[in-house]
């Protein structure tokens, strides 16, 4: 069960640390998405797309609940950026 979310305010937001966590999470997730997608695409490209969508659809509800929690919101932002960057990179590599 996620912790109780606190109201998000602009006062005292640790921007540097938060953006660092977001960047690190985005890189890790993008590499994972690219590696997972390219290896599955070797087997079957349609299966790769289907499983990528299933994984994201499975993680999305949990990530959505954490988006208002103080520290976890930065991780959620990184997840979103990483998935999008991974999909773009995987599609660019497929062409």
Secondary structure, 3 states (H helix, E strand, C coil): CCCCCCCCCCCCCCHHHHHHHHHHHHHHHHHHHHHHHHHHHHHCHHHHHHHHHHHHHHHHHHHHHHCCCCCHHHHHHHHHHHHHHHHHHHHHHHC
